[in-house]
Amino acid sequence: MSHESTKRRIERAGLPYTRENYIRFNWGRAVPDAEWTAEHEDELPPELQDWSRFSAESSPQSPPNPATGNHRAD
């Protein structure tokens, strides 16, 4: 489905064109943050993308520290 057709469906439903509404209409539900990936983010229209949700620190050499949820500083 194209971004424009999803946008039209949202507007026809009388809802504001927001990131949350787009996700619900496109995926049929709200996607929890824990399941949201960079691939999902890339599928959103550019005006609704929020890359601040992703850390530039992520790398295979720096696994998350389960105790804090943060990356280790090696």
LONU-87569 format. One record per residue (C-alpha): x, y, z; chain; residue in one letter. Coordinates in nm, 3 decimals, padded with zeros to 5 digits, always signed. Example, Ala and Ser with C-alpha at 12.3 -4.5 7.8 and 13.67 -1.06 7.14 Angstrom:
2
<xx->+01.230 | yy->-00.450 | zz->+00.780 | chaine->A | residu->A>
<xx->+01.367 | yy->-00.106 | zz->+00.714 | chaine->A | residu->S>
This chain:
74
<xx->+00.000 | yy->+00.000 | zz->+00.000 | chaine->A | residu->M>
<xx->+00.135 | yy->+00.343 | zz->-00.086 | chaine->A | residu->S>
<xx->+00.197 | yy->+00.616 | zz->+00.168 | chaine->A | residu->H>
<xx->-00.063 | yy->+00.835 | zz->-00.005 | chaine->A | residu->E>
<xx->-00.337 | yy->+00.572 | zz->+00.008 | chaine->A | residu->S>
<xx->-00.274 | yy->+00.515 | zz->+00.379 | chaine->A | residu->T>
<xx->-00.283 | yy->+00.891 | zz->+00.435 | chaine->A | residu->K>
<xx->-00.619 | yy->+00.915 | zz->+00.249 | chaine->A | residu->R>
<xx->-00.767 | yy->+00.629 | zz->+00.457 | chaine->A | residu->R>
<xx->-00.664 | yy->+00.805 | zz->+00.779 | chaine->A | residu->I>
<xx->-00.815 | yy->+01.134 | zz->+00.664 | chaine->A | residu->E>
<xx->-01.139 | yy->+00.965 | zz->+00.546 | chaine->A | residu->R>
<xx->-01.171 | yy->+00.816 | zz->+00.894 | chaine->A | residu->A>
<xx->-01.163 | yy->+01.172 | zz->+01.030 | chaine->A | residu->G>
<xx->-00.838 | yy->+01.117 | zz->+01.217 | chaine->A | residu->L>
<xx->-00.528 | yy->+01.338 | zz->+01.219 | chaine->A | residu->P>
<xx->-00.236 | yy->+01.226 | zz->+01.002 | chaine->A | residu->Y>
<xx->+00.004 | yy->+01.129 | zz->+01.279 | chaine->A | residu->T>
<xx->+00.279 | yy->+00.874 | zz->+01.320 | chaine->A | residu->R>
<xx->+00.067 | yy->+00.668 | zz->+01.560 | chaine->A | residu->E>
<xx->-00.238 | yy->+00.665 | zz->+01.331 | chaine->A | residu->N>
<xx->-00.023 | yy->+00.576 | zz->+01.031 | chaine->A | residu->Y>
<xx->+00.127 | yy->+00.279 | zz->+01.217 | chaine->A | residu->I>
<xx->-00.219 | yy->+00.157 | zz->+01.326 | chaine->A | residu->R>
<xx->-00.362 | yy->+00.186 | zz->+00.975 | chaine->A | residu->F>
<xx->-00.058 | yy->+00.035 | zz->+00.804 | chaine->A | residu->N>
<xx->+00.016 | yy->-00.251 | zz->+01.047 | chaine->A | residu->W>
<xx->-00.335 | yy->-00.291 | zz->+01.187 | chaine->A | residu->G>
<xx->-00.225 | yy->-00.224 | zz->+01.544 | chaine->A | residu->R>
<xx->+00.010 | yy->-00.018 | zz->+01.750 | chaine->A | residu->A>
<xx->+00.359 | yy->-00.168 | zz->+01.737 | chaine->A | residu->V>
<xx->+00.526 | yy->-00.171 | zz->+02.080 | chaine->A | residu->P>
<xx->+00.858 | yy->+00.013 | zz->+02.101 | chaine->A | residu->D>
<xx->+01.031 | yy->-00.313 | zz->+02.193 | chaine->A | residu->A>
<xx->+00.929 | yy->-00.461 | zz->+01.855 | chaine->A | residu->E>
<xx->+00.993 | yy->-00.148 | zz->+01.647 | chaine->A | residu->W>
<xx->+01.301 | yy->-00.177 | zz->+01.426 | chaine->A | residu->T>
<xx->+01.493 | yy->+00.049 | zz->+01.191 | chaine->A | residu->A>
<xx->+01.332 | yy->-00.143 | zz->+00.905 | chaine->A | residu->E>
<xx->+00.986 | yy->-00.041 | zz->+01.033 | chaine->A | residu->H>
<xx->+01.104 | yy->+00.319 | zz->+01.067 | chaine->A | residu->E>
<xx->+01.231 | yy->+00.319 | zz->+00.709 | chaine->A | residu->D>
<xx->+00.887 | yy->+00.209 | zz->+00.586 | chaine->A | residu->E>
<xx->+00.720 | yy->+00.520 | zz->+00.731 | chaine->A | residu->L>
<xx->+00.678 | yy->+00.828 | zz->+00.513 | chaine->A | residu->P>
<xx->+00.977 | yy->+01.061 | zz->+00.563 | chaine->A | residu->P>
<xx->+00.766 | yy->+01.326 | zz->+00.738 | chaine->A | residu->E>
<xx->+00.663 | yy->+01.073 | zz->+01.007 | chaine->A | residu->L>
<xx->+01.003 | yy->+00.911 | zz->+01.065 | chaine->A | residu->Q>
<xx->+01.170 | yy->+00.961 | zz->+01.403 | chaine->A | residu->D>
<xx->+01.528 | yy->+00.836 | zz->+01.387 | chaine->A | residu->W>
<xx->+01.598 | yy->+00.969 | zz->+01.738 | chaine->A | residu->S>
<xx->+01.450 | yy->+00.639 | zz->+01.862 | chaine->A | residu->R>
<xx->+01.761 | yy->+00.461 | zz->+01.736 | chaine->A | residu->F>
<xx->+02.107 | yy->+00.489 | zz->+01.884 | chaine->A | residu->S>
<xx->+02.417 | yy->+00.545 | zz->+01.674 | chaine->A | residu->A>
<xx->+02.599 | yy->+00.348 | zz->+01.946 | chaine->A | residu->E>
<xx->+02.451 | yy->+00.018 | zz->+01.831 | chaine->A | residu->S>
<xx->+02.717 | yy->-00.210 | zz->+01.695 | chaine->A | residu->S>
<xx->+02.808 | yy->-00.578 | zz->+01.712 | chaine->A | residu->P>
<xx->+03.124 | yy->-00.491 | zz->+01.909 | chaine->A | residu->Q>
<xx->+02.924 | yy->-00.323 | zz->+02.186 | chaine->A | residu->S>
<xx->+02.647 | yy->-00.555 | zz->+02.310 | chaine->A | residu->P>
<xx->+02.382 | yy->-00.413 | zz->+02.543 | chaine->A | residu->P>
<xx->+02.438 | yy->-00.442 | zz->+02.914 | chaine->A | residu->N>
<xx->+02.128 | yy->-00.627 | zz->+03.043 | chaine->A | residu->P>
<xx->+02.161 | yy->-00.466 | zz->+03.387 | chaine->A | residu->A>
<xx->+02.117 | yy->-00.113 | zz->+03.255 | chaine->A | residu->T>
<xx->+01.986 | yy->-00.158 | zz->+02.902 | chaine->A | residu->G>
<xx->+02.275 | yy->+00.059 | zz->+02.786 | chaine->A | residu->N>
<xx->+02.573 | yy->-00.021 | zz->+02.577 | chaine->A | residu->H>
<xx->+02.902 | yy->-00.099 | zz->+02.745 | chaine->A | residu->R>
<xx->+03.186 | yy->+00.142 | zz->+02.700 | chaine->A | residu->A>
<xx->+03.483 | yy->-00.083 | zz->+02.619 | chaine->A | residu->D>
